[in-house]
Each structure stands twice: as C-alpha cells, then as structure tokens.
Amino acid sequence: MSHLETAIQACHASGKLLRENFGTNLSVDEAKHHDIKLALDRESQDLITDIILNAFPDHAIYGEEGIAGNQDSSLEWIVDPIDGTVNFFYGIPHFCISIALREAGDIILGVIYDPMVDELWTVEKGGKPQLNGKDICASPRTQLNEAIVFVGCGKDEEALATGLGRFKRASLKARKMRMMGSAALGMAYIATGRLDAYIESKISLWDIAAGKLLVESAGGNVELTPLPGAEDSWSIAASNGKIPLDEIL
C-alpha cells in the first residue's frame, strides 16, 4: 500500500473504534481542569501505530500518546488519535483522527477523518486537497465582516487570557465566532471553505500537522510561531489567505 492508502486505512480503523465507543462509559486516564485523557486515546493510537508499522516497519511514529518505531527514520508519522477528546467524552459528535507524514522535517501527507459524519480529508504535497474524493478549496471571502473565525483559548492561564482577548476583538469585527474543540477539524473546515480563519496561542504539532498541509494546498495560509521552552508547541494563525488577521491578532 502507498503512504496515503495506509493513512486512510488507519483512520477508518480508528474511526470504527471511536464510533463503537461513542456514548458509552469511558475510562479516564487523567482529568485536568481543561483537559481529559482517555484510555481510548491510547487504544486508538495503538491501532493506528500497528497499521502503519505493519506496512512500514522502519518508519517512526510521533503521537500525542507517545512514540514508536524507528526514531532515527527520516519518515515520521505524526498522529493525534482523538482530536477533540473532551467533546468525545461529553458526547458531542465533533472530533476526528489526524495523521500526517513528515519527511526530513517537511510535511508531505495529511489525512483527517471525522468518523461521525464519515468525512475524510486527504492531501499529498504538490497535489490537490480533497474531501471524500472531491477537490476542495478555501473560501474566496476577503473581508473580516464576512468571515467565520475559530478561536482556541488553550489550557493554561496565559493562553486563555490571549485567546479570550482575541475572541473579544474578533467578535467585534467578524460575522460569527466559533470555539469548536478540535483544531484539526477547524483547519479541515478552512480548507473546505466552511470557516475562514483559526487562531490559537498554544497548540501542539499533532493537532495541526495534517491541517497545515490541507489549508496551504487549498489556497490558504498558515503561520506557526514556535513557543520558547515548549517543544513542538506553536502559536498558530491560519486563514483562507485573503482575510486580514492582523486586525484581531
């Protein structure tokens, strides 16, 4: 199988697992003020890891739930087994699986799968982004007062303060605001033209790796600013590439 076919197989297998467990009693591994870790997060990543390493045993896995495979490989799969775990836990059907492939530091493939509505976004570097096999592109909107903006607020006090300030500024200018609980789906929605921008002051690589390639391939723009002292954590400003984000950042 190709890299893309393997990622799709892994997403579908994980999606089946998540659908079967949605709305059931779930085992919580860790509960924090603003986050939850489920045993199912680990089960989902283990399933994805098994599928990928069975096809490519010399590749590396870098996921929210840990690493696996050959960490010296130039080919590294970046996995978020449930992006939107809190939504999942509370029975809100807005979450996804995100898988990206990075080669020597460059994202070359991205797949995002929403198992509850069976929507699969796929992209390979240099190719066209697709939703369920049909080409997609970012919205043509150019004015902030026409735009729907997704603001994430992070999980620590500083990130919350920054996010809430941005939310207030954007609320005065944008058509509508959203806080959706899944960064990967937010970026997939930008690539599809459903949303126009997504901003967050602190986000992890596995949340946005696949989405970054999707958005950029769909004509949008993604700016990542590394956070000092936080490995693979970033401040992100993603958009359709046309609306002016400097008014709200």
C-alpha positions as CSV (number, residue, x, y, z in Angstrom):
1,M,0.0,0.0,0.0
2,S,1.0,3.6,-0.5
3,H,1.6,6.0,2.3
4,L,-1.8,7.6,1.6
5,E,-3.7,4.3,1.4
6,T,-2.1,3.3,4.7
7,A,-3.1,6.5,6.4
8,I,-6.7,6.2,5.2
9,Q,-6.9,2.6,6.4
10,A,-5.6,3.6,9.8
11,C,-8.1,6.5,10.0
12,H,-11.0,4.2,9.1
13,A,-10.0,1.6,11.6
14,S,-9.6,4.1,14.4
15,G,-12.9,5.8,13.3
16,K,-14.7,2.5,13.7
17,L,-13.3,2.1,17.2
18,L,-14.4,5.6,18.2
19,R,-17.9,5.2,16.8
20,E,-18.4,1.9,18.6
21,N,-17.3,3.6,21.9
22,F,-19.1,6.9,21.4
23,G,-21.7,7.5,24.1
24,T,-20.5,4.6,26.3
25,N,-19.0,4.6,29.7
26,L,-15.3,5.6,29.2
27,S,-12.2,5.0,31.2
28,V,-10.5,8.3,32.2
29,D,-6.7,8.0,32.5
30,E,-6.2,11.6,33.5
31,A,-8.5,14.5,34.2
32,K,-7.2,18.1,34.4
33,H,-9.1,21.4,34.7
34,H,-9.2,22.0,31.0
35,D,-8.4,18.6,29.5
36,I,-9.2,14.8,29.7
37,K,-7.1,11.8,28.7
38,L,-9.0,8.6,27.9
39,A,-7.8,5.0,27.8
40,L,-9.4,5.2,24.3
41,D,-6.8,7.8,23.2
42,R,-4.1,5.2,23.8
43,E,-6.2,2.4,22.2
44,S,-6.8,4.5,19.1
45,Q,-3.1,5.4,18.7
46,D,-2.0,1.8,19.3
47,L,-4.4,0.7,16.5
48,I,-3.0,3.4,14.1
49,T,0.6,2.5,15.1
50,D,0.1,-1.2,14.4
51,I,-1.4,-0.5,10.9
52,I,1.4,2.0,9.9
53,L,4.3,-0.1,11.3
54,N,2.9,-3.3,9.7
55,A,3.1,-1.5,6.3
56,F,6.3,0.5,7.0
57,P,8.2,-1.1,9.9
58,D,11.2,1.2,9.6
59,H,9.2,4.4,10.0
60,A,8.8,6.5,13.1
61,I,5.6,7.3,15.0
62,Y,5.3,10.5,16.9
63,G,1.9,10.8,18.5
64,E,0.1,12.6,21.3
65,E,0.1,9.3,23.2
66,G,3.8,8.6,22.7
67,I,6.4,7.4,20.2
68,A,7.1,4.1,18.4
69,G,9.0,2.6,15.6
70,N,12.5,3.7,14.4
71,Q,13.0,7.2,15.8
72,D,16.1,7.6,13.5
73,S,14.0,7.3,10.4
74,S,13.6,10.3,8.1
75,L,9.9,9.4,7.7
76,E,7.8,10.2,10.7
77,W,4.1,9.8,11.2
78,I,2.5,12.5,13.3
79,V,-0.7,11.2,15.0
80,D,-3.5,12.6,17.0
81,P,-5.7,9.6,17.8
82,I,-8.6,11.7,19.0
83,D,-8.5,15.4,18.4
84,G,-11.4,16.7,20.4
85,T,-11.2,14.2,23.3
86,V,-13.3,16.4,25.7
87,N,-16.0,16.7,23.0
88,F,-15.9,12.9,22.6
89,F,-16.1,12.3,26.4
90,Y,-19.2,14.6,26.8
91,G,-21.0,13.0,23.9
92,I,-20.5,15.9,21.4
93,P,-20.0,14.4,17.9
94,H,-17.3,16.8,16.8
95,F,-13.9,15.2,16.9
96,C,-11.5,13.5,14.5
97,I,-8.4,11.4,13.8
98,S,-5.4,13.3,12.3
99,I,-2.5,11.7,10.7
100,A,0.4,13.4,8.9
101,L,3.6,12.1,7.4
102,R,6.8,14.2,7.8
103,E,9.9,13.6,5.7
104,A,13.1,15.2,6.9
105,G,11.1,17.9,8.7
106,D,8.7,18.6,5.8
107,I,5.0,17.6,5.9
108,I,4.3,15.5,2.8
109,L,0.9,14.0,3.5
110,G,-2.1,14.8,5.7
111,V,-5.3,12.9,6.4
112,I,-8.1,14.0,8.8
113,Y,-11.2,11.8,9.4
114,D,-14.4,12.7,11.1
115,P,-16.0,9.3,11.8
116,M,-19.3,10.6,13.0
117,V,-20.2,12.1,9.6
118,D,-17.8,10.0,7.5
119,E,-15.9,12.9,6.1
120,L,-12.3,12.2,5.0
121,W,-9.9,14.9,4.1
122,T,-6.7,13.9,2.2
123,V,-3.8,15.7,0.7
124,E,-0.3,14.9,-0.6
125,K,2.4,17.6,-1.1
126,G,2.0,19.0,-4.5
127,G,-1.4,17.5,-5.0
128,K,-5.0,18.8,-4.6
129,P,-6.7,18.6,-1.3
130,Q,-9.8,16.5,-1.3
131,L,-12.9,15.8,0.8
132,N,-14.3,12.3,0.2
133,G,-12.5,12.2,-3.1
134,K,-13.7,15.6,-4.4
135,D,-11.4,18.6,-4.8
136,I,-11.8,21.4,-2.2
137,C,-10.5,25.0,-1.8
138,A,-10.6,27.7,0.8
139,S,-13.3,30.4,0.7
140,P,-13.0,33.4,-1.5
141,R,-14.0,35.8,1.3
142,T,-11.8,38.9,1.7
143,Q,-13.5,40.9,4.4
144,L,-13.4,40.1,8.1
145,N,-17.0,41.2,8.5
146,E,-17.9,38.3,6.1
147,A,-15.8,35.7,7.9
148,I,-16.4,33.0,10.4
149,V,-13.4,32.8,12.8
150,F,-12.5,29.9,15.1
151,V,-10.5,31.0,18.2
152,G,-8.9,28.5,20.5
153,C,-8.1,29.5,24.1
154,G,-5.5,26.9,25.1
155,K,-5.2,25.3,28.5
156,D,-3.0,27.5,30.7
157,E,-3.7,30.9,32.2
158,E,-1.6,32.9,29.7
159,A,-3.0,31.1,26.7
160,L,-6.6,31.6,28.0
161,A,-6.0,35.3,28.5
162,T,-4.6,35.7,25.0
163,G,-7.4,33.6,23.4
164,L,-10.2,35.5,25.2
165,G,-8.7,38.8,24.2
166,R,-8.6,37.7,20.6
167,F,-12.1,36.3,20.8
168,K,-13.4,39.7,22.0
169,R,-11.6,41.7,19.3
170,A,-12.7,39.3,16.6
171,S,-16.3,39.3,17.8
172,L,-16.5,43.0,17.1
173,K,-15.3,42.5,13.5
174,A,-16.2,39.1,12.2
175,R,-19.6,37.8,11.1
176,K,-19.5,34.9,13.5
177,M,-17.2,33.4,16.1
178,R,-16.7,29.7,16.9
179,M,-15.0,27.7,19.7
180,M,-15.3,24.2,18.4
181,G,-12.9,22.0,20.4
182,S,-11.0,20.3,17.5
183,A,-8.1,22.2,15.9
184,A,-7.7,19.6,13.2
185,L,-11.3,19.8,12.1
186,G,-11.1,23.6,12.3
187,M,-8.3,23.6,9.8
188,A,-10.1,21.0,7.6
189,Y,-13.1,23.3,7.6
190,I,-10.9,26.2,6.4
191,A,-9.6,24.1,3.6
192,T,-13.2,23.3,2.6
193,G,-14.4,26.9,2.8
194,R,-16.7,26.4,5.8
195,L,-14.5,28.6,8.1
196,D,-12.3,31.4,7.2
197,A,-9.7,31.5,10.0
198,Y,-8.4,29.8,13.1
199,I,-6.1,31.4,15.7
200,E,-4.7,29.9,18.9
201,S,-1.8,31.0,21.1
202,K,-0.7,27.5,22.1
203,I,-1.2,24.3,20.1
204,S,0.7,21.0,19.7
205,L,2.2,19.7,16.4
206,W,0.0,16.6,16.2
207,D,-3.2,18.9,16.3
208,I,-2.3,20.9,13.2
209,A,0.3,18.9,11.1
210,A,-2.2,17.4,8.7
211,G,-4.3,20.5,8.7
212,K,-1.4,22.8,7.8
213,L,-0.8,21.0,4.5
214,L,-4.5,20.8,3.8
215,V,-5.0,24.6,4.3
216,E,-2.0,25.6,2.3
217,S,-2.8,23.2,-0.5
218,A,-6.3,24.6,-0.6
219,G,-5.0,28.1,-1.2
220,G,-4.9,29.3,2.4
221,N,-2.1,30.4,4.7
222,V,-0.7,29.0,8.0
223,E,1.7,30.9,10.2
224,L,3.3,29.0,13.0
225,T,5.4,30.7,15.7
226,P,7.4,28.3,17.9
227,L,6.9,28.8,21.7
228,P,10.1,29.1,23.7
229,G,10.7,26.2,26.0
230,A,7.8,24.2,24.6
231,E,9.0,21.5,22.1
232,D,6.6,21.2,19.1
233,S,4.2,23.7,20.5
234,W,3.2,26.7,18.4
235,S,1.1,29.8,18.2
236,I,-1.0,29.4,15.0
237,A,-2.8,31.8,12.7
238,A,-4.4,30.0,9.8
239,S,-6.8,31.5,7.2
240,N,-8.1,31.3,3.7
241,G,-5.2,33.6,2.8
242,K,-7.5,36.5,2.0
243,I,-9.0,38.0,5.2
244,P,-6.8,40.4,7.3
245,L,-5.9,38.6,10.5
246,D,-3.7,41.5,11.7
247,E,-6.9,43.3,12.9
248,I,-7.5,40.7,15.6
249,L,-4.1,39.2,16.5
